[in-house]
Amino acid sequence: MKILSLDLGTTTGWAVADGTLPIVSGTINFKSGRFEGGGMRFLRFRQWLAEIHQIQGGFDALYFEEVRRHIGTDAAHVYGGLMAHLTAWCEEQNIAYQGVPVGTIKKHATGKGNAKKDVMIDAARKRGHSPKDDNEADAIALMYWAKEQNGVLL
């Protein structure tokens, strides 16, 4: 079973894994360019989804961090737009998808549902990863949760 996990945001953390290969992860930035319209970030996001889907040979399931509370209105709008494009893309590709609450991911990774960013990074490092930032660490943590839920060997 091949899984993609995402921490959606302007800087999106991602992780890919199956039962045979180690987790591969990273981040990608969808910040709008100076001379771009507001919808370009979402078009680039969809293009990236298509590319990673093709490079990885498809996905059986996709999990994303389900954020219920945002600090600012702009962050909420970006998240909502990315989530809308993500779920529509998954429907088009016939890929199962599920949002997982932030607290569930944090508790699984650290034992605390309100773990801070540095604690999440440390948790990923303890599992042998070198996350660039908290976005990548969150995607890695979500991957471990998803793999466990699906009975995929860790």
Disulfide bonds with the S-S distance in Angstrom:
none
